[in-house]
Amino acid sequence: MSAATDRGLDAALAEIAAGASRRDAAGPVGGFPHEPFALLRRAGALGLTVGPRPVSTGEEWGAVRAVSRADASVGRIYDGHLNAVERIALLAPEPLRGEELAAVSDGERLLGVWGADPVTDEGEPARLTEGATLRGVKVFCSGAGGLDRAIVLVRAPDGSGPPLLAYVDLGSPYVEIDRTWFAGAGLRAAESHRVVFHDTPVLALLGEPGAISAEPVFSRDAIRTAAMWAGIADCAAAAALDALAARPERSELAGLAAARIATAHTTIDLYLAEATRRADAPELARFALELREAVTTAVRTLLDEAARALGSRPFATGSALDRARRDLELFLLQKRLDPLLARAGNRLLEGRA
C-alpha cells in the first residue's frame, strides 16, 4: 500500500468514524451506508487485494481492523467484501473471474458472502434449483441493499451434500430484501437483513461442493473476521481509557481496570501479529481457532473491566463504548466457537493418551 493510499484511507476513516454514531442511531432502517463506501472506494480500499499493487495478507487484516475501529457496521460489510474477492480470485471461471476482479480493482463492485440459513418460521433455506437458479431464504445478509454481488451458500436441489457457492447478481428483480427481520442492538448499520431468492439466476457456481471450507482460505477468512473484532475492541479500549482518564480523581479500581484493559488489548495485538507471520503456514487452521478464542476472551475481559470500573453512565448515554459493546456482543454470538474448541481439545487429548 503506497503512502498516498495510506493517507487517503486515513482521511476516509476519520470521516467514517465521525458519522458512526449517527448511522447507529438511525438503526437497521437507516439504509445502506453508501457514503462510507464511497469514501473507501475513493481511497482504493475496495480493490486493496487485487489492484495494481495488491497488499499482503497482514496489511489486508490491518485494513479490516482500521475500518472496523472507525465503524463496526461498515467493517462488517468490508470484511465480507474482501472475503468474497478472495473466493472470486481463487474459484471463479474465466472470463468471469477477470471481469469481476477488474471491476473490484476499479472500485465498481462491492461483494459479500451470505451463509446463514433461516430457522423454521423464517422460510425455507436457499437451494439451487434444477434450472440453476436460487430459491429460498438466507438471513444475516450483511450489506443487503448496497452490494452488487454476493456469494451465497446453498444446497443442491435435493438438499444433500456440502454447501455450494453460488455467485449472484443482486441487481436481479428476483431478489427480495426483507428489512423488517433484523432488529438487533448491535451492528445496526450493517444492513444484515433477511433475503428471499425467487428463482434468481446464478452467474456461476464457484469451485466444488464444500469449497467454502477449503484451507488455508477458510482460516484466513476466520482471522480476517477476528481482525474486525480487534478493530471494534480498539474503539472500546480507547473509549474506556479516555473515560477513566477524564475522571477528576484516580482510584485503585480505575488503575486496575486500565491495566487489565491494556493487557487484554495487547493480547489481541500479539495474536494478530503472530497471525501475520503464520499466514501461509501449514498449521494455520489450528492457530486460527486459538487466535479467535484468545481474541474473544480478551474482548470480553476488556468489556467487563470497562463496565465494572465505569458503571452505567457510558452505556446509558450511548457513548462509543456502548456502541462497541453492542456490536461485539452481537457479532461474537454469531461465531460460536465452543463446539470447534471442544473437538480440537479432544484431538489434543487423544494425541497425548
N, C-alpha and C positions, 0 to 999 in steps of 0.2 A: 504494500500500500504506500503510495507516494506521500510526501509531506503535504502536498496540496490537498490530496484526498483526505488526509487526517484532519487538516484544518477545516475543510468543508464539512466533514462528518461531525466534528466537534461543534461547529456553529449550528448544524441541523439538530443535534442532540440537545443543545441548550434551549432551542426554540420548542422542541418537542416536550422537554421537561416543564417548560413554563405553562404549557396547556394541559398537562396531565390531570390536574385536579378538576379542571372544567369538564374534560371528557368523562372522568369518573362520575362526576355529579350528574351528567346527562344520562348515564346509565345505559342499559342494553338497547334502549330505543333511540339512543343519540345518533345513530348512524355510523357507518364505517369511517375510521379515522383517515380520511383522504389527505388532509393537509400534512400530517406527519409522513405519510408515504410519498407525497410529492417532494418533501424535503430530503428524504432518504434517496429518492430517485435522482435528484439533482446532485447529491453528494456522491453518487456512484455506488451506493451501498447495495442496491438490488442485484447488480452484476459483480459483486465483490469476488466471487469464487470462479467466475467464468469470463471475466473481462480480459482486456489485452494483457494485464499483469495480475493474474489471479493470486490471491493471498494464500498464506499457509493455513493449515488446519487450526493451529493455535491462534492465528490472527482472526480467523473466522469466528472461533469461540469468543475471542475478546470483543469482537464487534457485537455479537449477540448479547453479551453481558452489558456492554455500554448502552445499547438501545434499551434493554430491559430496565436498567437503572433509571433511564430517562422516563420511561412509561412502560409498565409491565404489559399492558394490553397490546401496545404496539410491538413490544418484544415477542409476545406470544405469536403474533401473526408473522413476524420476521423470521422467527425460529422455523416455523412451518414452511416458509418460502425457501429458505436455504436447504432444508431437508428435501423438499421436492426437487430443487435444482440439482442436488447431488444424484437423486434417483434418475432423473431425466438423462443426466450426463452418462450414467452407467448402463441404463437399461433401455432407453428409447431407441426404436429402429430409425434408420435413416430413410428419407431425408428429414423426418420429423425432428429428430434429435438436433440436427444442425440449425433448423429453422427456429426451434424453441429457445435454444441456448443463445442464438444471435439476438433474439428479441429480449431475453433476460439481460444480456450484456448491455443492450441499448436502453435498459430501464423500461421496456414496453410490456413486460409480462410480470405479473405478481401471482405466485403459485402457492399452493397449500397441500397438505396431506390430511385427509379425513378418514379416521379409522374407527370411531366409537359407534357401536351398534345401539339401537333403541331397546328399551325393555318392553314388556308385553303390551302395555297400553299406549305406546308411542308409535306403533306401526311395525310393519314387517321389515327386518333388516334388508338392506340393499343387496340385490343379486344381479348377476349377469343373466340376461335372457337368452333364449336360443337364437334370437335375432341380433345378438351382440349389442344390446342396449342395456341401460341400467334401470332397474325398477325397485323401489323401496326407499327406506329411510336410513339416514345417518344423523347422529347427534354430536354435540360439541364441535360443530363445524366452524372452527375459528376463521375469521375473515369473510364469512358468507356475506355476499352483497358487495364486496370490493375486490375479491380475487378474480383473475381472468381464467385460470385453470386450476383443477385440483386432481391429485392422485387419490382415488377412492378405493379403500379396501373392501372388496366384495367377495361373495361366494360364487361358486359355479352354479349353473342353472338348477342342478339337483341338490344344492346345499352342501355337497361333500367336498372334502379336501381342504388344504390350507388356503388362506385368502389370496385372491388375485389383486393385482394393482391395475385399476382401470383409470386411464387418463381422460379427463372430461373437460370440454369447453363449457364454462359456467355461464357464458352468454346465451346458451341454448334456452329457448322458451319452454323447454320441458324440465327445467329445474325450478322448484318452488322453495322459497325460503320462509320458514315459519318463525317470525320474530317474537312470538308470544311464549316460546318454550323456555328460553334462558332468562332467569330472574335472579341469578346469583349475586352475592355481595362482593365477590372479587372478580378481577379481570372484566370489568363491566363494559369496557370499550372494545373488547376483542371480538365482538360480533360472533360469539360461539353458538350459533343457532341450530335448530333442527332443520334439516334439508330433506325434501322429498323429490325423488327422481321418478319422472313419469315417462318411462321408455326413452331415456336420454341417450343420444348417440355417444359412442365411445370413440375417441380419437385413436387409441391404441391400448393394447394390454402390454404391460411392462414386465419383461422377464418371465420366469417360470412361476407356477403356484408356490407361495411361501417365500417369494423373493424379498418381502419386507424384512424378514429375519436374517438375511444373509450377512455374514461377518466379512470385514470389520465395519461395514456401513451402519449396521444396526447399533453397534456400540458407540460409534462416532455420533450418531443421532442422539443416543442417550446422554452423552457428555455435552452435546450442544444444548440440550434441554436443561441439564444441570447448570450450564453457564447462564441460562436465563434465570434460574433460581438465584444464582450468585448475584446477578445484576439487581434483582429485587432486594436481596439481602444487603447489598451495598447501600441502597436507598434507605432501608430500615436502620442500618447501623449508623449512618450519618445523621439521620433524623433523631435517633435515640441519644447519641452522644452530644449533639447540639442542644437538645432539650435538657440533658443533665448538666452541661456546662453553663447553661443560661441561668441556673438556679443561683440565688444570691449567696447561699451558704453551701459548703461542701459537707457531706456526711460520709460515714464509713460505708453505709449501704450504697450510696451513689458511686463511690470509688470502686467498691467491689463489683457492682454491676458493669461499670465502664470497662474494668479489666477483663471481665468474663465476656462481654460483647466483643472486645478487641481480640481476645483469644479465639472465639468462635469464628470471627471474620478472617483471622489469619489461617485457620484450619482450611477454610474454603479456598483461600488464595493458594495455599501449598498444594492441595489436591489438584486444582486446575493447572497449576504449573507443571506438576508431575504428569498430568494427562497429556499436556503438550509434548513432553519428552517421549511418552509412550504411544503416540498417536498411530504409529504403524507397527507396534509390537504384536507378536502372536497372542500374548495373554491379555490383550486389551479388553476382551469381554468380561473376564473376572474383575479386572481393575475398574472397569466402568460401573459395575454393580457396587463395588466397595466405595467408589467415589460418590455415587448417588446416595448411599446410606450415610456416608460421612457428611456430605453437604446437607442432607435432610436433618441429621442430628444437630449440626452446627446452627442451622437456620432456626430450629425450634428452641435451642438454648438461647440464641440471640434474642428472639422474640419474647421468651419467658423472662429473661433478665430485664429487658426493657420495660415490660409491663409491670413487674414487681417493683422496680425502682421508681417508675414514673406515675403509677396509678392510672386512674381512669381518664384524666384530662386529655391526653393526646388522642385517645380513642373516641371521646365524646365530642371533640371539636373537629373531627375529620381531617387530622393532620396527615402529612406524608407517611408517618409511621403507621397510622391507622390504615391508610390505603395499602401500604406494603404488606401489612399483616393479613388483610383480607385477601389480597392477591395470592400470597404464598400459601395460606391455609387452603384455599380452593384448589390451587394447582397441585399441591402435594397430595391432596386426596385423590386426584386423578391418576397418580402414578403410585400404585400400591406395590411396595417393594417386599413386604413380608413374605409372600409365597416364594419369590425368587431367592430371597436370603435364606429361607429355610432349606430349600433344595441345595443351594450352594454349601450351606453349613453341613448338611448331611453327607454330601460328597466329600467334604473335608474330613469328616469323622470316619467315613468308610476307608479313606486313604490311610488313616492312622491306626486302623483296627488290626 
